[in-house]
Amino acid sequence: GCMNIDCEKLKYLLNDMDLRISELIDNVLNDSDSDPHFSAVAAVNKIKCYIQIMNDLGEKLPYDTVEEFFEFNAYTKDEYRRFEELRQKESQHYRDVQY
């Protein structure tokens, strides 16, 4: 199980996760409309999991929601709205888990 996990090592691995997620968001926003290669659903999954795990580890992040993540990382409201449209379109045929 996950009970004997080394929290410090997990925090170390998650250290630059916000940057990785931002890179994925940038790729989603700049992706081809007709032939997308990057997943908005996966980006949202990662944000939600990241917030949850960091909170579980006792680390308070400066955001609690996906929208706040976008705001904190200096995305515009238009970028967030466009990202959400892409996510909703994709989520209708996304086969994996959606958090």
MOSULGI-V752618 format. One record per helix or strand of 2 or more residues. SS is the DSSP state (H for helix, E for strand). FROM is the first residue (numbers start at 0). TO is the last residue. If there is no record, write none. Layout:
ss = {SS:SS}
from = {FROM:FROM}
to = {TO:TO}
This chain:
ss = {H:H:H:H:H}
from = {6:16:39:65:76}
to = {13:28:55:71:90}
